[in-house]
Amino acid sequence: MSRTIRRRLLVVLVISTVIAGLGVMLAIRAAASSAPPVATENVTIDVPDGPGSAGQVHLDATLYRPAVIPAPAVLVAHGFGGSKNSVSTEAAALARRGFIVLAWSARGFGASTGQIGLDSPDYEVTDARALVDWLAKRPDVVRDGPSDPRVGVTGASYGGALALLLAGTDRRVDALAPEITWHDLSQALFPNAASPTPLPTPTPAAGAFAPDGVFKRDWAGYFFGAGPAGTGGLCGRFRPEVCAAYVRAATTGGPTPEIVQLLRRSSPALVAGNITAPTLLIQGEHDTLFGLDQADATARQLASTGSPLKVIWYAGGHDGGAPDAALQDQVGAWFDYHLRRNGRDPGTGFDYQVSGIFGTRSGVAQRTVHAPTYPGLDGVPVQRRELVLHGGPQPVVRPPGGSPAALSSLPGLSSLPPGATNGVAMDLPGQTAMFSTDPLPDSLQITGAPQIRLRVAAAQTNTTAPPSEAVLFVKLYDVGPDGHRTLPGAAVAPVRIGPLAADGTPTEVTVTLAGVVRPVQAGHRLEVAVATTDRGYALPPQPAGYTVSLAPGSHLAVPLVPGEQAAAPLPVVQLTGLGILTAVVLALAIAAALRRRHAEDADPEMAGVPLVVSGVTKRYPGGLTAVDDLSFRVEHGQVVGLLGPNGAGKTTVLRMLMGLVTPTSGQLRVFGHRVSAGSPVLSRVGSFVEGPGFLPHLTGAANLQLYWATTGRPTADAGIDEALEIAGLGHAVHRRVATYSQGMRQRLAIAQAMLGKPDLLVLDEPTNGLDPPQIHAMREVLREYAARGATVLVSSHLLAEVEQTCSHVVVMHRGRLVAAGSVAEIVAAAGIGVERVAVRYQLEDAFLQLVGQEVIE
């Protein structure tokens, strides 16, 4: 089939898809316009300030009324840091289904007065009971008895815990749907996954919930900082006891009995056994704040009451995004059936989502697996597969102050797609013990929390006595045949083990790893990492050494939950929208496939040429032409300067070279392959474009290790030591980047671009902000890298620097090519005499003759 015919077929397909999509979209819009209207009313509801207080708190609320009344009511609670406006979409959707909905800003948030009590039974829970009283007085709310409105409650995170706490203390709640929330807040913020004895595993994600846990410092700080500012200085709008507990935990790193008691009072664990209302419990599989173990514990407690229970684990969470529209529709269907006595029975049981491994041939799309009951609650033990681990005793150390620290996750990245943070994990040498399985002979679906038995012994160092306890962080990696390591869900299990024997006798413990849902392919290995540090947790400041080993006969016990593949129920409008999306995605996929077929066609005659730019033009809307019919060639071993005044189009060329910008016409080929977004050949290119960006709290070396880990490529291919040697940072690589000068940051950025030993190094204005000695050092860095057999392309407007650094020059002006060749050829072509003593003026004068401008420096 010719290229012309393929293009015509593609055009016909896309046009047909768009026409069909527009027709269906118009039908959807017409249907939406005829949907029942929702009337809203802003109200202020006064509630008591607290026990023993004569004051009042004013809760800012919005009431959503459906077209038909009277109707059952639903309370919608927001998450921490939000307000009633945060849940307006969910509230309006429920009102359209026929519910009276009340959304409010919890005390201390939004326009509500009062102080944040952290879902305290004396404050926020009492407020919620008062809202039920308020609904009971309204004639438009269906009542089941005097002062007993038919009411449901839902919310996520902070609001999800409030839903459970309200249902556990007020029998008037008739149905609830808590999402991504906690069971025991003291365990969520101070987890300890170690137990001295083997633990029973009645359910798939049952946690150890051991006392004296490790403070989840980053998450706690993230939320404490999210509390609204107030006149109370450090405490903002938090209640004094909440503020004091945070300050104590942040400064000591451990829980006190007072902190544990305060957090336990705000925990559904104390009241979930009282809940008899039908419960839809939704928890995220990508959630390092409230893991699957929290929902698992809630499910066990709810099951003891015999009330209808459905549990859903979905591919999201605090690290992977809130429940999507399909899940929110299930919440609506739950309330339809249990409050309005309408619709199909949503049933009970257990659903979990399995995400495909995007970008791999053996990956599959996200799917939902259904089991008729939540595993273990029916008396049938959870299935577990035991895998043999290999690895002898290994010494590990915790550096003074716990710095540098390993990295498992970055809190609060809920805007990223599920799994996007899996590649963030970074373990540091000397701090981590590794134990690995053999390659798996067949695929494996992990669903829940694996277990392992470990031995930990104190080790005496030259400067410290043997530690009395061990604080460690245990993780489970999926390791591919190429060495690529993925930390599913960014999950980590912190443990505090003690007391340790001073004579080095090991202490044996069972570690329950964090619950995950992970399909592991045949040929992959599972690797258990035991680290002494983790950036997200409070670490003991004292240095310490340990010996970590597997307990005799220890296996990695992996939970399995068999079930049937099921599709989540979707409303007709969503199904129609999904059809449009599928058609559009199909059309785009075909278009992309056709484009890739041409883009990835390699020209064998150019396989040895680092870069060929052919007739490239880039025009932006509004008539701006940044690059105009540009052509030039970069040969192997050259150091080429892309020269031109500011605004000449140099950076645009580099961005097109990196696949960040698509040319309007023309093409760029790297080693014979045409460049497009995500082209595999770009793995042979290292770049530093538009300024360095590093995490200031990490060392230079740690920044490079983190960057390389996010590429997903084997650690052995990084060449970090060699890159640092060329960059010449010396011992400064072990200092925090926050202490670096501009020149040192530039050198570190060059080292980052050199990782993986790219064949083509692309740098945009690498000497910006450097003083003369630093510029001289940078010049030597580039020359040395090129001398090792690579090619370097440097953009700059500094003529003298280009002349002294580069062997060849490409001169641009107003987006067009002015000249290209060696420095000597450019100077000779401009008629500049070699008798000029100041060599710098040779290229400068040649440049001015070529572009017709005054001296620029």
NUTOR-554452 format. One record per residue (C-alpha): x, y, z; residue in three letters. Coordinates in steps of 0.2 Angstrom, whole numbers, plus 5000, padded with zeros to 4 digits. Each point is the difference from the previous one (the first is absolute). Layout:
N
XYZALA ...
//
This chain:
857
500050005000MET 500750174995SER 500350145012ARG 498750114991THR 498749865001ILE 500449975019ARG 499850195003ARG 498450014991ARG 499349855010LEU 500650085016LEU 499150174996VAL 498449904996VAL 500149915016LEU 500350155011VAL 498750104991ILE 498749865002SER 500549985019THR 499850195003VAL 498350014991ILE 499349855010ALA 500850075016GLY 499250174997LEU 498349924997GLY 500049905016VAL 500750155010MET 498550104994LEU 498949865005ALA 500850005017ILE 499950195002ARG 498249994996ALA 499749865013ALA 501050105013ALA 499050164996SER 498449905004SER 500749935016ALA 499150045016PRO 500550175006PRO 500950035016VAL 499650145011ALA 501450065013THR 499950115015GLU 501450065011ASN 499649985018VAL 500950035017THR 499749875013ILE 500550045018ASP 500649875011VAL 500850005018PRO 501850045001ASP 500449855011GLY 499749915016PRO 499750135014GLY 500150154989SER 498550124998ALA 500750064983GLY 499549954983GLN 500949954984VAL 499250064983HIS 500149864987LEU 499950064982ASP 499049884990ALA 499149984983THR 498449914998LEU 499649914983TYR 498249974997ARG 499449884986PRO 498550024989ALA 498949885010VAL 499750025019ILE 499949935013PRO 501649904998ALA 501349915010PRO 501550105005ALA 501949984998VAL 501450095010LEU 501550034989VAL 501650035010ALA 501650074993HIS 501849955002GLY 501350095010PHE 500550174994GLY 498450014989GLY 498350085003SER 498249984994LYS 500550064983ASN 501249854999SER 498649884999VAL 498850104990SER 500149894984THR 499649845011GLU 498650095009ALA 499250064984ALA 500149834992ALA 499149925015LEU 498750135000ALA 499649964981ARG 499749835006ARG 498650055011GLY 500950045017PHE 499950155011ILE 501950035003VAL 500850105013LEU 501950054998ALA 500850105013TRP 501750075004SER 500749915016ALA 500450125014ARG 501650084997GLY 499949994981PHE 499350114987GLY 498850135007ALA 499649905015SER 500650065017THR 500749905014GLY 501649905002GLN 500549844992ILE 499849855012GLY 500649874987LEU 498349914999ASP 499950005019SER 498449925008PRO 499850165010ASP 500050124985TYR 499949944982GLU 499049845004VAL 498850105012THR 499850134985ASP 499549864988ALA 498749945013ARG 499350175001ALA 499950014981LEU 498949845000VAL 498950095013ASP 499950144988TRP 499449894986LEU 498849915011ALA 499050175002LYS 499850034981ARG 498449954993PRO 500849964983ASP 501149865007VAL 499249825002VAL 499949955018ARG 500049825007ASP 499350065016GLY 500050155012PRO 501750094999SER 500649864989ASP 500350064982PRO 500549874987ARG 501850054997VAL 501649944993GLY 501850075002VAL 501550004988THR 501750085000GLY 501849974995ALA 501549995012SER 499650125014TYR 498250004995GLY 500049814998GLY 500649985018ALA 498650125006LEU 498749894990ALA 500649855010LEU 500050095017LEU 498350074997LEU 499249834995ALA 500949925015GLY 499250135012THR 498350044992ASP 498849864996ARG 499050114989ARG 501349984986VAL 499249884987ASP 501549984988ALA 501750064998LEU 501550004987ALA 501650055008PRO 501550024988GLU 501949995002ILE 500050035019THR 500749935016TRP 499549875012HIS 501350045014ASP 500850174998LEU 501349965013SER 500649864989GLN 499850094984ALA 501250145006LEU 501149895011PHE 500049834991PRO 501049855006ASN 500049854989ALA 501049885011ALA 499449875012SER 501149885010PRO 498949854996THR 499249944984PRO 498450094997LEU 498449934994PRO 499450064983THR 498149995001PRO 499850124985THR 501150054985PRO 500750175007ALA 499949975019ALA 501450115007GLY 501049975016ALA 499450165009PHE 501549985012ALA 500250145013PRO 501450135001ASP 500050044981GLY 501150114989VAL 499350174997PHE 499450044982LYS 500850175001ARG 499850064982ASP 498249954999TRP 499650085017ALA 501050164995GLY 499050004984TYR 498450005008PHE 500550115015PHE 500550134987GLY 498449984991ALA 499050065015GLY 499350174997PRO 501050155007ALA 499350095015GLY 500550125014THR 500849865010GLY 501750014993GLY 500849834997LEU 498349915004CYS 499050104988GLY 498249945002ARG 500449835009PHE 499449975017ARG 501450025013PRO 500149815004GLU 500149964982VAL 501450124997CYS 501049955015ALA 499949814995ALA 500750044983TYR 501450115007VAL 500449865012ARG 500049874987ALA 501050104987ALA 501450045013THR 500149835008THR 499649894986GLY 499049885010GLY 498349985008PRO 499650045018THR 498549925009PRO 499150174999GLU 500350014981ILE 499349834998VAL 498550035011GLN 499650164990LEU 500149914983LEU 499149855006ARG 498550115005ARG 499950064982SER 500049824994SER 498649894993PRO 500849865008ALA 499150045016LEU 498350014993VAL 500049904984ALA 499349845009GLY 498450105003ASN 499650044982ILE 498549904993THR 499750114985ALA 500449934983PRO 501850054996THR 500950034984LEU 501950015005LEU 501250064986ILE 501850015002GLN 501550054989GLY 501349884994GLU 501350144998HIS 499950085017ASP 501550025011THR 498950105013LEU 498649885003PHE 500549834994GLY 499049854996LEU 500349945017ASP 498950145007GLN 498549954990ALA 500349815003ASP 499950035019ALA 498450104997THR 499249864990ALA 500449875013ARG 499150115013GLN 498550044989LEU 499849814996ALA 499849965018SER 498350105000THR 499349904986GLY 499450154990SER 500250014981PRO 501850044995LEU 500850024983LYS 501950044999VAL 500850084985ILE 501950034998TRP 500350114985TYR 501650054990ALA 500250175009GLY 500050085017GLY 501050155008HIS 501449964988ASP 499049954985GLY 498450114999GLY 498350005008ALA 498649884994PRO 499550034983ASP 498250034993ALA 499749814998ALA 500449975018LEU 498950155005GLN 498649934990ASP 500249845011GLN 499850115015VAL 498450074993GLY 499449834996ALA 500349955017TRP 499050145007PHE 498649974987ASP 499749825006TYR 500350035019HIS 499150175002LEU 498850024985ARG 499649814999ARG 500350024982ASN 501149934987GLY 501049834999ARG 500749925015ASP 501850055000PRO 500449845009GLY 501549975012THR 501749924999GLY 501750074994PHE 500650094984ASP 501850044997TYR 500750094985GLN 501649934991VAL 500950134990SER 500949944984GLY 501950034999ILE 499950144987PHE 501350004986GLY 500449815001THR 499449874987ARG 499449895013SER 499150145010GLY 498150005001VAL 498750145002ALA 499350045017GLN 498749875005ARG 498949965015THR 500049845009VAL 498549955010HIS 499949875015ALA 498349965008PRO 500650045017THR 501450105008TYR 501449865002PRO 500149935017GLY 498450065006LEU 499149844995ASP 501149895010GLY 501049944985VAL 501950045003PRO 500850124988VAL 501149914987GLN 501850045001ARG 501549954989ARG 501649975008GLU 501650054990LEU 501849965005VAL 501150155003LEU 501950004998HIS 501350115009GLY 501149985014GLY 500350115016PRO 500350184994GLN 500750155010PRO 499150174999VAL 500350165008VAL 499050165004ARG 501050164997PRO 500050135013PRO 498450104999GLY 499349884988GLY 500750094986SER 500149974985PRO 498449905001ALA 499249884988ALA 498450054991LEU 498449904998SER 498750134995SER 499650184999LEU 498450045010PRO 498550084992GLY 500349964982LEU 498249964997SER 499950104984SER 501149874991LEU 499449844992PRO 500049845011PRO 501749925000GLY 500950164994ALA 500950015017THR 500649824999ASN 501650054992GLY 500450135014VAL 500749875012ALA 501950015003MET 501049895012ASP 501850055006LEU 501549895000PRO 500649955017GLY 498350035007GLN 499049864992THR 500049815002ALA 499249914985MET 499249834999PHE 499449934983SER 498949864993THR 500549904985ASP 499150064983PRO 498249955001LEU 499649854989PRO 498250074997ASP 499150165004SER 499450055017LEU 498650125006GLN 500550075017ILE 498450065009THR 500350065017GLY 501450005013ALA 501549874998PRO 500949945016GLN 501849965004ILE 501049945015ARG 501650105003LEU 501450005012ARG 500850175006VAL 501650015011ALA 500850155007ALA 501850044993ALA 501350105010GLN 500950134989THR 501650095004ASN 499150165007THR 498449935007THR 499449875012ALA 498849874994PRO 498350074997PRO 498649955012SER 498749994986GLU 499850004981ALA 499050114989VAL 499949934983LEU 498950014984PHE 499549854990VAL 499550014982LYS 499549874987LEU 500750044982TYR 499449924983ASP 501749974991VAL 499949984981GLY 501349894990PRO 500950164995ASP 500250055018GLY 498750135000HIS 499250025018ARG 498350055004THR 499350045017LEU 498149964999PRO 499050145007GLY 501650085007ALA 499649895015ALA 501149985015VAL 499849915017ALA 500950095014PRO 500549905015VAL 500750035017ARG 500949855008ILE 500649995017GLY 500849985012PRO 501549934991LEU 501349905009ALA 501650095003ALA 501049854997ASP 499449994982GLY 498749865002THR 498750024986PRO 498250045004THR 498849914989GLU 498450094994VAL 498649984988THR 499850144988VAL 498350044991THR 500450094985LEU 498950144993ALA 498549944991GLY 500050014981VAL 499249944984VAL 501349964987ARG 500049884985PRO 501849924999VAL 500549934984GLN 500949844997ALA 501850024999GLY 500050145013HIS 500749995018ARG 499350075016LEU 501350095011GLU 499850045018VAL 501050165005ALA 500450035018VAL 500650185002ALA 500650105015THR 499350174994THR 498550074991ASP 499750184996ARG 498250005004GLY 500249945019TYR 500850075015ALA 501749925003LEU 501049985016PRO 501450134999PRO 501449885007GLN 501049894987PRO 499749825002ALA 500549834992GLY 499149844998TYR 500149834992THR 498549954991VAL 499649824995SER 498649884995LEU 499349905014ALA 500449814998PRO 498749934988GLY 499250174997SER 499050024984HIS 499250144992LEU 498149975002ALA 499050094987VAL 498150015001PRO 498949954985LEU 498250044998VAL 499249914985PRO 498450064992GLY 499150044985GLU 500350154988GLN 498650125002ALA 499650174992ALA 499550145011ALA 498250064997PRO 499950164990LEU 498550114996PRO 499450014982VAL 500850184998VAL 501649945006GLN 500049844989LEU 499650124985THR 501450115005GLY 501149855002LEU 499649954982GLY 500550174994ILE 501649995009LEU 500449824994THR 499750054982ALA 501050165002VAL 501449905008VAL 499949874987LEU 500250134986ALA 501450095009LEU 500849835003ALA 499949964982ILE 500750174995ALA 501449985013ALA 500449834993ALA 500150074982LEU 501050155006ARG 501249895010ARG 500249884985ARG 500850154991HIS 500850085015ALA 500949855005GLU 500649954983ASP 501950015001ALA 501050064986ASP 501549885000PRO 501150124991GLU 499850125014MET 500249875014ALA 501750075005GLY 499550194999VAL 499550075017PRO 498950134993LEU 499350064984VAL 498750144999VAL 499150014983SER 498950154995GLY 499350025018VAL 498750145002THR 499150045016LYS 498550125000ARG 499050055015TYR 498250075000PRO 499950184997GLY 501350004985GLY 501649985010LEU 501349904991THR 501349945012ALA 501049894988VAL 499950024981ASP 500649864988ASP 501549965011LEU 501349864994SER 501649955007PHE 501049845004ARG 501049955016VAL 501449874997GLU 500749885013HIS 501350065012GLY 499650194997GLN 499750135013VAL 498750114991VAL 499550175005GLY 498250054996LEU 500350194999LEU 498850154999GLY 499450155009PRO 498649985013ASN 498449964991GLY 500949924985ALA 499049835003GLY 501449905008LYS 499049935014THR 498549964989THR 501249904989VAL 500649905016LEU 498249975006ARG 499649934983MET 501549895001LEU 499549935016MET 498249974994GLY 499250135011LEU 499450104986VAL 499449944983THR 500750094984PRO 498750084989THR 500949924985SER 501749924997GLY 500849875011GLN 501449965012LEU 500949845000ARG 501149935014VAL 501149864995PHE 498949974985GLY 498450005009HIS 498750134998ARG 499650095016VAL 498350015008SER 499350005017ALA 500649855010GLY 501149944986SER 501149855007PRO 501550084991VAL 499950145013LEU 500749885013SER 501750034991ARG 499850195003VAL 500550095017GLY 499350175002SER 500050165010PHE 498750124994VAL 499450165008GLU 500849995017GLY 500349865013PRO 498749945012GLY 500549915016PHE 499349955017LEU 500950125011PRO 499949895016HIS 500949854991LEU 501949994997THR 500650024982GLY 500349814999ALA 498349965007ALA 499250114987ASN 500949914986LEU 499549835007GLN 498250065001LEU 500050074983TYR 500749844993TRP 498849895010ALA 498550094992THR 500649954982THR 499749825004GLY 501649954993ARG 501349885008PRO 501050085014THR 501649924992ALA 499850104985ASP 499950175009ALA 501950045000GLY 499750125015ILE 501849995006ASP 500750034983GLU 498850154997ALA 500550075017LEU 501849984996GLU 499950104984ILE 498950135008ALA 501450035013GLY 498950035015LEU 501149905012GLY 499449985018HIS 498650124997ALA 498949864993VAL 499749955018HIS 499350175005ARG 498350064998ARG 499650094984VAL 499350155010ALA 501850045004THR 500650004982TYR 500650154991SER 499350044982GLN 501549924992GLY 499949855011MET 498149984995ARG 500550024981GLN 501349865002ARG 498849895009LEU 498850034985ALA 501349954988ILE 500449845010ALA 498149965000GLN 500050024981ALA 501549884999MET 499149865009LEU 499949854989GLY 501550064990LYS 499050074986PRO 500750014983ASP 499450174997LEU 500050135014LEU 498950154997VAL 500250165011LEU 499150165000ASP 501050155007GLU 501049905012PRO 501150145005THR 498650125005ASN 500350085017GLY 501849945001LEU 501550105004ASP 501649994989PRO 500949865010PRO 498349905000GLN 499850034981ILE 501849934998HIS 499649855010ALA 498449974990MET 501050014984ARG 501249865006GLU 498549895005VAL 499350014983LEU 501649974991ARG 500449855011GLU 498349924997TYR 500250024981ALA 501849935001ALA 499249845006ARG 499149974984GLY 498450105002ALA 499350144990THR 499550175009VAL 498750134994LEU 500150165010VAL 498950154997SER 500650175005SER 500150194997HIS 501750025007LEU 501150014985LEU 501749995008ALA 499549845010GLU 499349924985VAL 501750034991GLU 501049935014GLN 498949855003THR 499349944983CYS 500849934985SER 498550044989HIS 498750135000VAL 498250024993VAL 499550185000VAL 498250055001MET 499150164998HIS 498150035001ARG 499749824998GLY 501049974985ARG 501749924996LEU 501350144997VAL 501649884999ALA 500649835005ALA 501849935001GLY 501650005010SER 500450155009VAL 501550034988ALA 498849984985GLU 498750135007ILE 501450125004VAL 500849984983ALA 498350014991ALA 499750175008ALA 501750074994GLY 500750025018ILE 501950014999GLY 501049885011VAL 501250135005GLU 498850065013ARG 500849985016VAL 498549985011ALA 499349844993VAL 498350025008ARG 499650154988TYR 500349884985GLN 498349915003LEU 499250155007GLU 500450114985ASP 499449854989ALA 498449995009PHE 499750184999LEU 500350004981GLN 498849854999LEU 498650065010VAL 500250194998GLY 499950045019GLN 501150105012GLU 501149915013VAL 499049895011ILE 500849955017GLU 
//
